[in-house]
Amino acid sequence: GFYSHMDVLFETKNQLLTSALILMDMNGLKGINDTYGHVYGDAAIQAAAQILNRCSAEQKIISRLGGDEFALFLYGYEKEMLEHYIKEIQEEMMQTSIPLPNGTTHPIRLAGGYLFYPDYTVGYTTLLRLADIAMYRAKKQKKSEFISYRPLDDVFFLEHQKNAQDTDQKIDTTIESESEKQENPPIQKEGDA
């Protein structure tokens, strides 16, 4: 699959030239599954995959990494052409929806993070991590856009992780405190009641 193709491309690197790795996450899939069932959720996943398949780039690797997450690797192009393909995917996405049983449609939207190789001359697993950081920012800020990775994204990501850890630590401290109260209830003296 995806990883074996990437292994081969990054082993020789002669076909890469300038490449773009785009990591995408669907918006609203859980809501579709919960409201209309998995048949409609599957239709939404298939519609998202079709958006990526319709990208006119010939040299591409498309993969559903799991759940509602997709990866697209475009390789062997000039940067301007890669930017064109990314815009093409976004435009296709904005025109795609699936019919729902209540007679309405649900738009298919992807939040994506991307970066270019060799702007970042690292292995593809690191490219995936960096694209994931940009995708995370896209999900938090824009929802239905593709955002390029910036080194500042690591700060954004790390700050979010720190806030999440701080929240987890506060929750753990509260749980421990409540647990201690249950294990060591205050002693009441006669007449205090």
DRENLUM-945692 format. One record per residue (C-alpha): residue number from 1; chain; x, y, z. Coordinates in steps of 0.02 Angstrom, whole numbers, always signed. Layout:
<rs>
<r><seq>NUM</seq><mol>A</mol><x>X</x><y>Y</y><z>Z</z></r>
...
</rs>
This chain:
<rs>
<r><seq>1</seq><mol>A</mol><x>+0</x><y>+0</y><z>+0</z></r>
<r><seq>2</seq><mol>A</mol><x>+44</x><y>+179</y><z>+35</z></r>
<r><seq>3</seq><mol>A</mol><x>+195</x><y>+147</y><z>+146</z></r>
<r><seq>4</seq><mol>A</mol><x>+277</x><y>+23</y><z>+28</z></r>
<r><seq>5</seq><mol>A</mol><x>+257</x><y>+145</y><z>-119</z></r>
<r><seq>6</seq><mol>A</mol><x>+331</x><y>+283</y><z>-13</z></r>
<r><seq>7</seq><mol>A</mol><x>+476</x><y>+170</y><z>+39</z></r>
<r><seq>8</seq><mol>A</mol><x>+519</x><y>+140</y><z>-144</z></r>
<r><seq>9</seq><mol>A</mol><x>+506</x><y>+324</y><z>-194</z></r>
<r><seq>10</seq><mol>A</mol><x>+610</x><y>+385</y><z>-48</z></r>
<r><seq>11</seq><mol>A</mol><x>+739</x><y>+248</y><z>-70</z></r>
<r><seq>12</seq><mol>A</mol><x>+793</x><y>+310</y><z>-242</z></r>
<r><seq>13</seq><mol>A</mol><x>+724</x><y>+489</y><z>-237</z></r>
<r><seq>14</seq><mol>A</mol><x>+756</x><y>+511</y><z>-424</z></r>
<r><seq>15</seq><mol>A</mol><x>+569</x><y>+523</y><z>-464</z></r>
<r><seq>16</seq><mol>A</mol><x>+527</x><y>+643</y><z>-324</z></r>
<r><seq>17</seq><mol>A</mol><x>+589</x><y>+809</y><z>-396</z></r>
<r><seq>18</seq><mol>A</mol><x>+471</x><y>+924</y><z>-303</z></r>
<r><seq>19</seq><mol>A</mol><x>+332</x><y>+833</y><z>-213</z></r>
<r><seq>20</seq><mol>A</mol><x>+187</x><y>+875</y><z>-100</z></r>
<r><seq>21</seq><mol>A</mol><x>+119</x><y>+771</y><z>+42</z></r>
<r><seq>22</seq><mol>A</mol><x>-58</x><y>+814</y><z>+93</z></r>
<r><seq>23</seq><mol>A</mol><x>-137</x><y>+737</y><z>+247</z></r>
<r><seq>24</seq><mol>A</mol><x>-326</x><y>+760</y><z>+259</z></r>
<r><seq>25</seq><mol>A</mol><x>-462</x><y>+727</y><z>+385</z></r>
<r><seq>26</seq><mol>A</mol><x>-648</x><y>+726</y><z>+344</z></r>
<r><seq>27</seq><mol>A</mol><x>-763</x><y>+846</y><z>+433</z></r>
<r><seq>28</seq><mol>A</mol><x>-930</x><y>+784</y><z>+497</z></r>
<r><seq>29</seq><mol>A</mol><x>-913</x><y>+597</y><z>+469</z></r>
<r><seq>30</seq><mol>A</mol><x>-963</x><y>+553</y><z>+647</z></r>
<r><seq>31</seq><mol>A</mol><x>-1120</x><y>+658</y><z>+630</z></r>
<r><seq>32</seq><mol>A</mol><x>-1169</x><y>+570</y><z>+469</z></r>
<r><seq>33</seq><mol>A</mol><x>-1139</x><y>+398</y><z>+547</z></r>
<r><seq>34</seq><mol>A</mol><x>-1234</x><y>+443</y><z>+706</z></r>
<r><seq>35</seq><mol>A</mol><x>-1381</x><y>+524</y><z>+616</z></r>
<r><seq>36</seq><mol>A</mol><x>-1401</x><y>+422</y><z>+457</z></r>
<r><seq>37</seq><mol>A</mol><x>-1303</x><y>+263</y><z>+486</z></r>
<r><seq>38</seq><mol>A</mol><x>-1142</x><y>+189</y><z>+420</z></r>
<r><seq>39</seq><mol>A</mol><x>-1210</x><y>+164</y><z>+244</z></r>
<r><seq>40</seq><mol>A</mol><x>-1212</x><y>+353</y><z>+223</z></r>
<r><seq>41</seq><mol>A</mol><x>-1047</x><y>+370</y><z>+316</z></r>
<r><seq>42</seq><mol>A</mol><x>-970</x><y>+247</y><z>+193</z></r>
<r><seq>43</seq><mol>A</mol><x>-1043</x><y>+348</y><z>+48</z></r>
<r><seq>44</seq><mol>A</mol><x>-960</x><y>+504</y><z>+120</z></r>
<r><seq>45</seq><mol>A</mol><x>-792</x><y>+414</y><z>+132</z></r>
<r><seq>46</seq><mol>A</mol><x>-809</x><y>+354</y><z>-48</z></r>
<r><seq>47</seq><mol>A</mol><x>-852</x><y>+531</y><z>-105</z></r>
<r><seq>48</seq><mol>A</mol><x>-696</x><y>+598</y><z>-19</z></r>
<r><seq>49</seq><mol>A</mol><x>-590</x><y>+464</y><z>-103</z></r>
<r><seq>50</seq><mol>A</mol><x>-667</x><y>+510</y><z>-272</z></r>
<r><seq>51</seq><mol>A</mol><x>-616</x><y>+692</y><z>-246</z></r>
<r><seq>52</seq><mol>A</mol><x>-436</x><y>+635</y><z>-228</z></r>
<r><seq>53</seq><mol>A</mol><x>-449</x><y>+514</y><z>-375</z></r>
<r><seq>54</seq><mol>A</mol><x>-512</x><y>+654</y><z>-487</z></r>
<r><seq>55</seq><mol>A</mol><x>-353</x><y>+754</y><z>-459</z></r>
<r><seq>56</seq><mol>A</mol><x>-279</x><y>+769</y><z>-632</z></r>
<r><seq>57</seq><mol>A</mol><x>-100</x><y>+736</y><z>-574</z></r>
<r><seq>58</seq><mol>A</mol><x>-38</x><y>+574</y><z>-651</z></r>
<r><seq>59</seq><mol>A</mol><x>+100</x><y>+540</y><z>-525</z></r>
<r><seq>60</seq><mol>A</mol><x>+9</x><y>+519</y><z>-361</z></r>
<r><seq>61</seq><mol>A</mol><x>-16</x><y>+398</y><z>-219</z></r>
<r><seq>62</seq><mol>A</mol><x>-185</x><y>+404</y><z>-132</z></r>
<r><seq>63</seq><mol>A</mol><x>-221</x><y>+313</y><z>+29</z></r>
<r><seq>64</seq><mol>A</mol><x>-353</x><y>+304</y><z>+161</z></r>
<r><seq>65</seq><mol>A</mol><x>-247</x><y>+291</y><z>+316</z></r>
<r><seq>66</seq><mol>A</mol><x>-392</x><y>+242</y><z>+426</z></r>
<r><seq>67</seq><mol>A</mol><x>-560</x><y>+306</y><z>+484</z></r>
<r><seq>68</seq><mol>A</mol><x>-585</x><y>+474</y><z>+402</z></r>
<r><seq>69</seq><mol>A</mol><x>-402</x><y>+513</y><z>+367</z></r>
<r><seq>70</seq><mol>A</mol><x>-325</x><y>+516</y><z>+193</z></r>
<r><seq>71</seq><mol>A</mol><x>-151</x><y>+545</y><z>+124</z></r>
<r><seq>72</seq><mol>A</mol><x>-108</x><y>+606</y><z>-50</z></r>
<r><seq>73</seq><mol>A</mol><x>+70</x><y>+612</y><z>-113</z></r>
<r><seq>74</seq><mol>A</mol><x>+101</x><y>+705</y><z>-277</z></r>
<r><seq>75</seq><mol>A</mol><x>+276</x><y>+685</y><z>-347</z></r>
<r><seq>76</seq><mol>A</mol><x>+386</x><y>+732</y><z>-493</z></r>
<r><seq>77</seq><mol>A</mol><x>+318</x><y>+907</y><z>-526</z></r>
<r><seq>78</seq><mol>A</mol><x>+369</x><y>+1088</y><z>-510</z></r>
<r><seq>79</seq><mol>A</mol><x>+303</x><y>+1176</y><z>-355</z></r>
<r><seq>80</seq><mol>A</mol><x>+185</x><y>+1287</y><z>-455</z></r>
<r><seq>81</seq><mol>A</mol><x>+103</x><y>+1134</y><z>-530</z></r>
<r><seq>82</seq><mol>A</mol><x>+85</x><y>+1053</y><z>-360</z></r>
<r><seq>83</seq><mol>A</mol><x>+0</x><y>+1211</y><z>-295</z></r>
<r><seq>84</seq><mol>A</mol><x>-117</x><y>+1202</y><z>-445</z></r>
<r><seq>85</seq><mol>A</mol><x>-163</x><y>+1021</y><z>-402</z></r>
<r><seq>86</seq><mol>A</mol><x>-195</x><y>+1067</y><z>-220</z></r>
<r><seq>87</seq><mol>A</mol><x>-314</x><y>+1207</y><z>-275</z></r>
<r><seq>88</seq><mol>A</mol><x>-397</x><y>+1087</y><z>-397</z></r>
<r><seq>89</seq><mol>A</mol><x>-433</x><y>+965</y><z>-255</z></r>
<r><seq>90</seq><mol>A</mol><x>-504</x><y>+1104</y><z>-147</z></r>
<r><seq>91</seq><mol>A</mol><x>-617</x><y>+1165</y><z>-288</z></r>
<r><seq>92</seq><mol>A</mol><x>-678</x><y>+988</y><z>-321</z></r>
<r><seq>93</seq><mol>A</mol><x>-712</x><y>+966</y><z>-136</z></r>
<r><seq>94</seq><mol>A</mol><x>-818</x><y>+1125</y><z>-129</z></r>
<r><seq>95</seq><mol>A</mol><x>-930</x><y>+1053</y><z>-266</z></r>
<r><seq>96</seq><mol>A</mol><x>-951</x><y>+879</y><z>-189</z></r>
<r><seq>97</seq><mol>A</mol><x>-1094</x><y>+821</y><z>-78</z></r>
<r><seq>98</seq><mol>A</mol><x>-1191</x><y>+662</y><z>-46</z></r>
<r><seq>99</seq><mol>A</mol><x>-1381</x><y>+642</y><z>-45</z></r>
<r><seq>100</seq><mol>A</mol><x>-1460</x><y>+603</y><z>+123</z></r>
<r><seq>101</seq><mol>A</mol><x>-1621</x><y>+505</y><z>+156</z></r>
<r><seq>102</seq><mol>A</mol><x>-1714</x><y>+662</y><z>+213</z></r>
<r><seq>103</seq><mol>A</mol><x>-1697</x><y>+738</y><z>+39</z></r>
<r><seq>104</seq><mol>A</mol><x>-1555</x><y>+856</y><z>+82</z></r>
<r><seq>105</seq><mol>A</mol><x>-1371</x><y>+842</y><z>+40</z></r>
<r><seq>106</seq><mol>A</mol><x>-1218</x><y>+843</y><z>+150</z></r>
<r><seq>107</seq><mol>A</mol><x>-1061</x><y>+932</y><z>+86</z></r>
<r><seq>108</seq><mol>A</mol><x>-901</x><y>+831</y><z>+87</z></r>
<r><seq>109</seq><mol>A</mol><x>-767</x><y>+933</y><z>+172</z></r>
<r><seq>110</seq><mol>A</mol><x>-587</x><y>+894</y><z>+212</z></r>
<r><seq>111</seq><mol>A</mol><x>-465</x><y>+988</y><z>+320</z></r>
<r><seq>112</seq><mol>A</mol><x>-289</x><y>+964</y><z>+256</z></r>
<r><seq>113</seq><mol>A</mol><x>-111</x><y>+1001</y><z>+299</z></r>
<r><seq>114</seq><mol>A</mol><x>+27</x><y>+992</y><z>+169</z></r>
<r><seq>115</seq><mol>A</mol><x>+209</x><y>+1027</y><z>+138</z></r>
<r><seq>116</seq><mol>A</mol><x>+331</x><y>+1014</y><z>-4</z></r>
<r><seq>117</seq><mol>A</mol><x>+483</x><y>+904</y><z>-26</z></r>
<r><seq>118</seq><mol>A</mol><x>+628</x><y>+954</y><z>-40</z></r>
<r><seq>119</seq><mol>A</mol><x>+581</x><y>+1112</y><z>+56</z></r>
<r><seq>120</seq><mol>A</mol><x>+591</x><y>+991</y><z>+201</z></r>
<r><seq>121</seq><mol>A</mol><x>+723</x><y>+863</y><z>+160</z></r>
<r><seq>122</seq><mol>A</mol><x>+670</x><y>+731</y><z>+283</z></r>
<r><seq>123</seq><mol>A</mol><x>+603</x><y>+555</y><z>+266</z></r>
<r><seq>124</seq><mol>A</mol><x>+421</x><y>+529</y><z>+226</z></r>
<r><seq>125</seq><mol>A</mol><x>+375</x><y>+477</y><z>+403</z></r>
<r><seq>126</seq><mol>A</mol><x>+433</x><y>+648</y><z>+463</z></r>
<r><seq>127</seq><mol>A</mol><x>+340</x><y>+729</y><z>+318</z></r>
<r><seq>128</seq><mol>A</mol><x>+183</x><y>+638</y><z>+378</z></r>
<r><seq>129</seq><mol>A</mol><x>+208</x><y>+704</y><z>+554</z></r>
<r><seq>130</seq><mol>A</mol><x>+232</x><y>+883</y><z>+493</z></r>
<r><seq>131</seq><mol>A</mol><x>+82</x><y>+872</y><z>+376</z></r>
<r><seq>132</seq><mol>A</mol><x>-19</x><y>+805</y><z>+523</z></r>
<r><seq>133</seq><mol>A</mol><x>+29</x><y>+957</y><z>+626</z></r>
<r><seq>134</seq><mol>A</mol><x>-28</x><y>+1073</y><z>+485</z></r>
<r><seq>135</seq><mol>A</mol><x>-188</x><y>+971</y><z>+465</z></r>
<r><seq>136</seq><mol>A</mol><x>-223</x><y>+990</y><z>+649</z></r>
<r><seq>137</seq><mol>A</mol><x>-209</x><y>+1179</y><z>+631</z></r>
<r><seq>138</seq><mol>A</mol><x>-325</x><y>+1174</y><z>+480</z></r>
<r><seq>139</seq><mol>A</mol><x>-455</x><y>+1077</y><z>+578</z></r>
<r><seq>140</seq><mol>A</mol><x>-448</x><y>+1203</y><z>+721</z></r>
<r><seq>141</seq><mol>A</mol><x>-443</x><y>+1361</y><z>+615</z></r>
<r><seq>142</seq><mol>A</mol><x>-520</x><y>+1337</y><z>+443</z></r>
<r><seq>143</seq><mol>A</mol><x>-611</x><y>+1169</y><z>+442</z></r>
<r><seq>144</seq><mol>A</mol><x>-625</x><y>+1153</y><z>+252</z></r>
<r><seq>145</seq><mol>A</mol><x>-459</x><y>+1215</y><z>+188</z></r>
<r><seq>146</seq><mol>A</mol><x>-286</x><y>+1149</y><z>+158</z></r>
<r><seq>147</seq><mol>A</mol><x>-150</x><y>+1238</y><z>+253</z></r>
<r><seq>148</seq><mol>A</mol><x>+35</x><y>+1225</y><z>+221</z></r>
<r><seq>149</seq><mol>A</mol><x>+152</x><y>+1175</y><z>+361</z></r>
<r><seq>150</seq><mol>A</mol><x>+251</x><y>+1313</y><z>+445</z></r>
<r><seq>151</seq><mol>A</mol><x>+383</x><y>+1287</y><z>+577</z></r>
<r><seq>152</seq><mol>A</mol><x>+273</x><y>+1392</y><z>+692</z></r>
<r><seq>153</seq><mol>A</mol><x>+145</x><y>+1252</y><z>+680</z></r>
<r><seq>154</seq><mol>A</mol><x>+255</x><y>+1149</y><z>+794</z></r>
<r><seq>155</seq><mol>A</mol><x>+236</x><y>+1287</y><z>+925</z></r>
<r><seq>156</seq><mol>A</mol><x>+47</x><y>+1287</y><z>+896</z></r>
<r><seq>157</seq><mol>A</mol><x>+41</x><y>+1099</y><z>+912</z></r>
<r><seq>158</seq><mol>A</mol><x>+156</x><y>+1093</y><z>+1064</z></r>
<r><seq>159</seq><mol>A</mol><x>+54</x><y>+1229</y><z>+1150</z></r>
<r><seq>160</seq><mol>A</mol><x>-106</x><y>+1130</y><z>+1121</z></r>
<r><seq>161</seq><mol>A</mol><x>-22</x><y>+972</y><z>+1187</z></r>
<r><seq>162</seq><mol>A</mol><x>+37</x><y>+1068</y><z>+1341</z></r>
<r><seq>163</seq><mol>A</mol><x>-139</x><y>+1135</y><z>+1371</z></r>
<r><seq>164</seq><mol>A</mol><x>-210</x><y>+960</y><z>+1353</z></r>
<r><seq>165</seq><mol>A</mol><x>-79</x><y>+890</y><z>+1473</z></r>
<r><seq>166</seq><mol>A</mol><x>-115</x><y>+1030</y><z>+1597</z></r>
<r><seq>167</seq><mol>A</mol><x>-301</x><y>+990</y><z>+1588</z></r>
<r><seq>168</seq><mol>A</mol><x>-266</x><y>+804</y><z>+1609</z></r>
<r><seq>169</seq><mol>A</mol><x>-154</x><y>+842</y><z>+1758</z></r>
<r><seq>170</seq><mol>A</mol><x>-289</x><y>+951</y><z>+1839</z></r>
<r><seq>171</seq><mol>A</mol><x>-417</x><y>+812</y><z>+1813</z></r>
<r><seq>172</seq><mol>A</mol><x>-296</x><y>+683</y><z>+1887</z></r>
<r><seq>173</seq><mol>A</mol><x>-263</x><y>+796</y><z>+2037</z></r>
<r><seq>174</seq><mol>A</mol><x>-450</x><y>+820</y><z>+2065</z></r>
<r><seq>175</seq><mol>A</mol><x>-481</x><y>+633</y><z>+2053</z></r>
<r><seq>176</seq><mol>A</mol><x>-340</x><y>+596</y><z>+2175</z></r>
<r><seq>177</seq><mol>A</mol><x>-405</x><y>+728</y><z>+2295</z></r>
<r><seq>178</seq><mol>A</mol><x>-582</x><y>+657</y><z>+2288</z></r>
<r><seq>179</seq><mol>A</mol><x>-515</x><y>+481</y><z>+2308</z></r>
<r><seq>180</seq><mol>A</mol><x>-415</x><y>+531</y><z>+2463</z></r>
<r><seq>181</seq><mol>A</mol><x>-571</x><y>+610</y><z>+2539</z></r>
<r><seq>182</seq><mol>A</mol><x>-666</x><y>+447</y><z>+2513</z></r>
<r><seq>183</seq><mol>A</mol><x>-525</x><y>+341</y><z>+2586</z></r>
<r><seq>184</seq><mol>A</mol><x>-495</x><y>+458</y><z>+2734</z></r>
<r><seq>185</seq><mol>A</mol><x>-662</x><y>+538</y><z>+2777</z></r>
<r><seq>186</seq><mol>A</mol><x>-653</x><y>+677</y><z>+2906</z></r>
<r><seq>187</seq><mol>A</mol><x>-676</x><y>+612</y><z>+3083</z></r>
<r><seq>188</seq><mol>A</mol><x>-828</x><y>+681</y><z>+3167</z></r>
<r><seq>189</seq><mol>A</mol><x>-826</x><y>+705</y><z>+3354</z></r>
<r><seq>190</seq><mol>A</mol><x>-979</x><y>+680</y><z>+3458</z></r>
<r><seq>191</seq><mol>A</mol><x>-1081</x><y>+835</y><z>+3457</z></r>
<r><seq>192</seq><mol>A</mol><x>-1013</x><y>+896</y><z>+3287</z></r>
<r><seq>193</seq><mol>A</mol><x>-1161</x><y>+823</y><z>+3192</z></r>
</rs>
